[in-house]
Amino acid sequence: MRLSVLKGLYEDPVTPACNNSFFKLLHMKLSQFRFDLPLNLIAQNPTKKREESRLMVIDRATGNIENKIFSDIMQYFDDKDVFVVNNTKVFPARMYGRKEKTGAKIEVFLLRELSRANRLWDVIVDPARKIRVGNKLYFGENDELVAEVIDNTTSRGRTIKFLWDSSEEEFRKMLEFMGETPLPKYIKRKPEEEDKERYQTVYAKHEGAVAAPTAGLHFSKELIKRLEIQGIRFAEITLHTGLGTFRPIEVEDLSKHKMDAEYYKVDETACAIVNKAKEGNRKICSIGTTTMRAMESSYTAQKLLKPSEGWTNHFIHPPYHFNVADSMVTNFHLPKTSLMIMACAFAGYDLMMEAYKKAIKDKYRFFSYGDAMLII
């Protein structure tokens, strides 16, 4: 496929039926998003300073690929352009407990709170084979926190009820104390004190994510202030990133993959900022794939952002016509993931695969604590 054909396809959603390139995109397979990633390129630690990570800049119009530093992002945006960010906040979702009677060590990963009043949570347990309904799990050296398994949801999924009679504030403090920063399993080390701050964006506000919106990790408070002085506005939306974003795609036909639903909210303030910029022909940059999914779940027929709140399972894969943002910041993702596939949909498949090839050759750092790319 020629890049010129791809560019035309992504700019115009109406593509002639005789265009063979379109049908190739329409029937793209999971295996086409495979590449060999050296394990040593998966970042195990963040950079010393957030904005000192590397930045690959990909120009869809020219096909040009440049190597920069993240703070150089200022060069590509002007007064009244808008960055849309995801202000979700990661909570310490990974806990370790013991099974009653046997004392076997159990990892409990909190996915989402089902009922605050009843202290019900959806969780993943590991190992799951012997965790049955009615079992009790104990947390802390002196069993300060106890939970009971009340339902099986999937092979590894359970619903648990925390048996806690004190105040909500004290319960939250206990979860904070017992839990640890939910670093992805690809990071082969135990979380450290630094991770509580670094595996969180500086603008995180609304707790509910079990994974960081990693494109935003590159922004320091100082860089944001410099961007604001330059005239760039920030619009905040919320999408609570769940493990489903990272769940392996198990079907070759991408049209048959079902994403897990994630909660999102786009409020009127964000819409006003974005829509004013769009109407003034200013640039709209999505900071991350989660931000992009939220916006693509909430737009009008005029391709303006609209207020909405709910759950989205929107899976974006080629071919796809994006409706709100015209540029995007994202990290370098693992092969055959929904995140990498969305980036291909935005940049164009051939250009993105070329960029990933260059990233490996130039030893860019991958995944959550890795480097970033800017697609313009």
C-alpha positions as CSV (number, residue, x, y, z in Angstrom):
1,M,0.0,0.0,0.0
2,R,1.3,3.4,-0.9
3,L,1.4,6.1,1.8
4,S,-0.4,8.5,-0.5
5,V,-3.3,6.1,-0.8
6,L,-3.5,5.6,2.9
7,K,-3.4,9.4,3.5
8,G,-6.3,9.9,1.2
9,L,-8.3,7.2,2.9
10,Y,-7.8,8.6,6.3
11,E,-8.8,12.1,5.2
12,D,-11.9,11.1,3.3
13,P,-14.2,8.4,4.8
14,V,-16.0,8.0,1.4
15,T,-13.7,5.7,-0.5
16,P,-14.6,4.2,-4.0
17,A,-15.6,0.6,-3.9
18,C,-13.0,-0.2,-6.6
19,N,-10.1,0.9,-4.3
20,N,-8.3,-2.4,-3.5
21,S,-6.2,-0.7,-0.8
22,F,-9.4,0.1,1.0
23,F,-10.5,-3.5,1.1
24,K,-7.0,-4.6,2.2
25,L,-7.4,-2.2,5.2
26,L,-11.0,-3.3,5.8
27,H,-9.9,-6.9,6.2
28,M,-6.7,-6.3,8.2
29,K,-5.7,-9.2,10.4
30,L,-4.1,-9.3,13.9
31,S,-1.0,-10.9,12.5
32,Q,-0.2,-7.8,10.4
33,F,0.5,-6.0,13.7
34,R,3.2,-8.3,14.8
35,F,6.8,-7.2,15.1
36,D,9.9,-8.5,16.9
37,L,10.5,-6.4,20.0
38,P,13.8,-6.9,21.9
39,L,12.8,-7.3,25.6
40,N,15.6,-5.0,26.7
41,L,13.7,-2.1,25.0
42,I,10.8,-2.4,27.5
43,A,11.5,0.4,29.9
44,Q,11.8,-0.7,33.5
45,N,12.1,2.7,35.0
46,P,11.0,6.3,34.2
47,T,13.4,8.9,32.9
48,K,15.0,11.1,35.5
49,K,12.7,14.0,34.4
50,R,9.4,13.5,32.7
51,E,10.0,15.8,29.8
52,E,13.4,14.3,29.1
53,S,12.0,11.2,27.4
54,R,12.6,10.9,23.7
55,L,10.0,12.0,21.2
56,M,9.6,10.6,17.7
57,V,7.6,13.0,15.5
58,I,5.7,11.5,12.6
59,D,4.3,13.7,9.9
60,R,1.4,12.0,8.1
61,A,1.4,14.5,5.2
62,T,5.1,14.1,4.3
63,G,5.9,10.7,5.7
64,N,8.9,12.4,7.5
65,I,10.0,10.9,10.9
66,E,12.2,12.9,13.3
67,N,14.0,12.2,16.5
68,K,13.4,14.8,19.2
69,I,13.1,15.3,23.0
70,F,9.7,15.4,24.5
71,S,10.0,19.1,25.6
72,D,10.4,19.9,21.8
73,I,6.7,19.3,21.5
74,M,6.3,23.0,22.0
75,Q,7.7,23.6,18.4
76,Y,4.7,21.9,16.8
77,F,1.8,23.9,18.4
78,D,0.8,27.5,18.5
79,D,-1.4,30.0,20.3
80,K,-5.0,28.7,20.9
81,D,-4.2,25.1,19.9
82,V,-5.6,22.6,22.4
83,F,-4.2,19.5,24.2
84,V,-6.9,17.1,25.4
85,V,-5.8,15.1,28.4
86,N,-7.2,12.2,30.5
87,N,-7.3,13.3,34.2
88,T,-8.0,9.8,35.6
89,K,-6.1,8.8,38.7
90,V,-4.5,5.4,39.3
91,F,-5.4,3.8,42.6
92,P,-3.2,1.2,44.3
93,A,-5.0,-1.7,42.8
94,R,-2.7,-4.7,43.5
95,M,-3.0,-6.3,46.9
96,Y,-1.6,-9.5,48.4
97,G,-3.6,-11.6,50.9
98,R,-3.9,-15.0,52.3
99,K,-6.5,-17.6,51.9
100,E,-8.3,-18.8,55.0
101,K,-7.2,-22.2,56.5
102,T,-4.4,-22.9,54.1
103,G,-2.7,-19.5,54.3
104,A,-1.8,-19.7,50.6
105,K,-0.6,-16.3,49.2
106,I,-3.2,-14.8,46.8
107,E,-2.7,-11.7,44.6
108,V,-5.9,-9.7,44.4
109,F,-6.2,-7.0,41.6
110,L,-9.0,-4.6,42.2
111,L,-10.7,-3.8,38.9
112,R,-13.7,-1.7,39.8
113,E,-15.9,-0.8,42.7
114,L,-19.4,-2.2,42.3
115,S,-21.0,-0.8,45.4
116,R,-19.4,1.7,47.8
117,A,-22.1,1.2,50.4
118,N,-21.7,-2.6,50.4
119,R,-17.9,-2.6,49.7
120,L,-18.3,-4.8,46.7
121,W,-15.5,-5.0,44.1
122,D,-14.8,-6.8,40.9
123,V,-11.3,-8.3,41.2
124,I,-8.9,-10.7,39.5
125,V,-7.3,-13.3,41.7
126,D,-4.1,-15.2,41.1
127,P,-3.8,-18.2,41.5
128,A,-7.6,-18.5,40.9
129,R,-8.1,-22.3,40.8
130,K,-8.9,-22.8,44.5
131,I,-10.6,-19.5,45.2
132,R,-14.3,-20.3,45.6
133,V,-17.4,-18.6,46.6
134,G,-17.5,-18.4,50.4
135,N,-13.7,-18.3,50.9
136,K,-12.4,-15.5,53.0
137,L,-9.2,-13.6,52.2
138,Y,-7.1,-11.9,54.8
139,F,-4.8,-8.9,54.3
140,G,-2.1,-7.4,56.5
141,E,0.2,-8.9,59.0
142,N,-2.5,-8.9,61.7
143,D,-5.4,-9.6,59.3
144,E,-6.5,-5.9,59.5
145,L,-8.6,-6.3,56.4
146,V,-10.9,-9.3,55.5
147,A,-12.8,-10.0,52.3
148,E,-15.3,-12.7,51.3
149,V,-15.7,-14.1,47.8
150,I,-19.3,-13.9,46.9
151,D,-19.3,-14.7,43.1
152,N,-17.3,-16.1,40.3
153,T,-17.4,-13.8,37.2
154,T,-14.7,-15.4,34.9
155,S,-12.0,-18.0,35.2
156,R,-9.9,-15.6,37.2
157,G,-12.5,-13.0,38.0
158,R,-14.3,-12.8,41.3
159,T,-16.7,-10.4,43.2
160,I,-15.5,-9.8,46.7
161,K,-17.1,-8.0,49.7
162,F,-14.8,-6.3,52.2
163,L,-16.0,-6.9,55.7
164,W,-15.4,-3.5,57.2
165,D,-17.6,-1.8,59.8
166,S,-15.7,1.5,60.3
167,S,-15.9,4.7,58.3
168,E,-15.5,5.1,54.6
169,E,-12.5,7.4,55.1
170,E,-10.8,4.8,57.2
171,F,-11.6,2.0,54.7
172,R,-10.0,4.1,51.9
173,K,-6.9,4.7,53.9
174,M,-6.7,0.9,54.6
175,L,-7.0,0.1,50.8
176,E,-4.3,2.8,50.2
177,F,-2.0,1.2,52.8
178,M,-2.6,-2.4,51.7
179,G,-2.4,-1.8,48.0
180,E,0.6,-1.2,45.8
181,T,1.1,0.8,42.6
182,P,-0.2,-1.5,39.8
183,L,2.8,-1.5,37.5
184,P,2.3,-3.7,34.5
185,K,3.7,-7.2,34.6
186,Y,6.2,-6.3,31.8
187,I,8.0,-4.2,34.4
188,K,10.1,-6.9,36.1
189,R,10.6,-5.3,39.5
190,K,8.6,-4.5,42.6
191,P,7.0,-1.0,42.8
192,E,9.1,1.5,44.7
193,E,8.2,4.7,46.5
194,E,9.0,6.8,43.4
195,D,6.4,4.9,41.4
196,K,3.5,6.3,43.5
197,E,4.3,9.7,41.9
198,R,5.7,8.7,38.5
199,Y,3.1,6.2,37.6
200,Q,0.6,9.1,37.7
201,T,0.1,12.1,35.6
202,V,0.7,15.5,37.2
203,Y,-2.9,16.5,36.4
204,A,-4.6,13.3,37.8
205,K,-7.8,14.1,39.7
206,H,-10.5,11.4,39.5
207,E,-9.5,8.1,41.0
208,G,-10.7,5.0,39.1
209,A,-7.9,3.8,36.8
210,V,-5.9,0.6,37.3
211,A,-3.4,1.6,34.6
212,A,-1.9,5.0,33.9
213,P,-2.8,7.0,30.8
214,T,0.9,6.8,29.9
215,A,1.1,9.4,27.1
216,G,0.5,12.0,29.9
217,L,3.4,10.8,32.0
218,H,5.8,12.9,29.9
219,F,4.3,16.2,31.0
220,S,5.8,18.0,34.1
221,K,4.1,20.9,35.8
222,E,6.9,23.1,34.4
223,L,6.3,22.0,30.8
224,I,2.6,22.5,31.1
225,K,3.2,26.0,32.4
226,R,5.5,26.8,29.5
227,L,2.9,25.5,27.0
228,E,0.2,27.6,28.7
229,I,2.4,30.7,28.4
230,Q,2.8,29.9,24.7
231,G,-1.0,30.1,24.5
232,I,-1.9,26.4,24.4
233,R,-5.1,25.4,26.2
234,F,-5.7,22.2,28.1
235,A,-9.1,20.4,28.1
236,E,-9.6,17.6,30.6
237,I,-11.8,14.5,30.1
238,T,-11.9,11.3,32.1
239,L,-11.6,7.7,31.1
240,H,-10.8,5.2,33.8
241,T,-8.3,2.8,32.2
242,G,-9.0,-0.8,32.9
243,L,-7.1,-4.0,32.3
244,G,-9.3,-4.6,29.2
245,T,-7.2,-2.1,27.3
246,F,-4.3,-4.4,27.6
247,R,-6.1,-7.7,27.3
248,P,-4.6,-9.8,24.5
249,I,-6.6,-9.8,21.3
250,E,-7.3,-13.5,20.6
251,V,-9.1,-13.2,17.2
252,E,-7.4,-12.8,13.8
253,D,-10.3,-10.9,12.4
254,L,-10.1,-7.5,14.2
255,S,-13.8,-6.8,13.5
256,K,-14.6,-9.6,15.9
257,H,-12.6,-8.3,18.9
258,K,-14.7,-7.0,21.8
259,M,-13.1,-4.4,24.1
260,D,-14.0,-4.4,27.8
261,A,-16.2,-1.4,28.6
262,E,-14.5,1.5,30.5
263,Y,-16.2,4.4,32.2
264,Y,-15.7,7.9,30.7
265,K,-16.9,11.4,31.1
266,V,-16.7,14.4,28.7
267,D,-18.0,17.5,30.4
268,E,-19.3,20.8,29.0
269,T,-16.1,22.7,29.9
270,A,-13.9,20.4,27.8
271,C,-16.4,20.6,24.9
272,A,-16.4,24.4,25.0
273,I,-12.6,24.5,24.8
274,V,-12.3,21.9,22.1
275,N,-15.1,23.2,19.9
276,K,-14.0,26.8,20.1
277,A,-10.6,25.7,18.8
278,K,-12.1,23.5,16.1
279,E,-14.3,26.3,14.9
280,G,-11.2,28.5,14.7
281,N,-9.3,25.9,12.7
282,R,-6.8,25.4,15.6
283,K,-5.1,22.1,16.2
284,I,-6.6,19.5,18.6
285,C,-4.0,17.1,20.1
286,S,-5.2,14.0,21.9
287,I,-2.8,13.1,24.7
288,G,-3.0,9.3,24.6
289,T,-5.2,6.6,23.2
290,T,-7.6,6.6,26.2
291,T,-8.3,10.3,25.5
292,M,-8.9,9.5,21.9
293,R,-11.3,6.7,22.7
294,A,-13.3,9.0,24.9
295,M,-13.5,11.7,22.3
296,E,-14.4,9.2,19.6
297,S,-17.2,8.0,21.8
298,S,-18.7,11.5,22.2
299,Y,-18.9,13.6,19.0
300,T,-21.7,15.2,17.0
301,A,-22.6,15.0,13.3
302,Q,-20.6,18.2,12.8
303,K,-17.5,16.5,14.3
304,L,-17.6,18.6,17.4
305,L,-17.2,17.2,20.9
306,K,-20.4,16.7,22.9
307,P,-20.9,16.3,26.7
308,S,-21.6,12.6,27.6
309,E,-21.0,10.1,30.4
310,G,-21.1,6.4,30.4
311,W,-19.3,3.2,29.4
312,T,-17.4,2.8,26.1
313,N,-16.1,-0.4,24.5
314,H,-15.1,1.4,21.3
315,F,-12.3,-0.5,19.5
316,I,-10.5,1.6,16.9
317,H,-8.7,-0.2,14.1
318,P,-8.0,0.5,10.4
319,P,-9.8,1.7,8.5
320,Y,-11.1,4.4,10.7
321,H,-11.9,8.1,10.1
322,F,-11.2,10.2,13.2
323,N,-13.6,12.9,14.0
324,V,-12.2,15.3,16.7
325,A,-8.4,15.3,17.1
326,D,-6.0,15.9,14.3
327,S,-2.8,15.0,16.2
328,M,-2.0,12.6,18.9
329,V,0.7,11.8,21.5
330,T,1.1,8.1,22.4
331,N,3.8,5.8,23.7
332,F,5.5,2.9,21.9
333,H,3.2,-0.1,22.5
334,L,3.7,-3.8,22.5
335,P,2.9,-5.8,19.3
336,K,-0.7,-6.8,18.5
337,T,-2.2,-4.6,21.2
338,S,-5.3,-2.5,20.8
339,L,-3.1,0.6,21.6
340,M,-0.7,-0.1,18.8
341,I,-3.5,-0.9,16.4
342,M,-5.2,2.4,17.1
343,A,-1.9,4.3,16.5
344,C,-1.8,2.5,13.1
345,A,-5.3,3.6,12.3
346,F,-4.4,7.2,13.1
347,A,-1.0,7.4,11.3
348,G,-1.6,4.9,8.5
349,Y,-0.4,1.4,8.7
350,D,2.7,1.5,6.5
351,L,4.0,4.7,8.1
352,M,3.4,3.5,11.6
353,M,5.2,0.2,10.9
354,E,8.1,2.1,9.4
355,A,8.2,4.2,12.6
356,Y,8.2,1.2,14.8
357,K,11.0,-0.3,12.8
358,K,13.0,2.9,13.2
359,A,12.2,3.0,17.0
360,I,13.7,-0.5,17.4
361,K,16.7,0.4,15.4
362,D,17.3,3.7,17.3
363,K,16.6,2.0,20.6
364,Y,13.6,3.9,21.8
365,R,12.1,2.8,25.1
366,F,8.8,1.0,24.9
367,F,5.6,0.6,27.0
368,S,4.4,2.5,30.1
369,Y,7.6,4.1,31.2
370,G,9.0,4.4,27.7
371,D,9.4,7.2,25.1
372,A,6.6,8.9,23.2
373,M,5.6,9.7,19.6
374,L,3.8,12.7,18.3
375,I,1.7,12.0,15.2
376,I,0.8,15.2,13.3
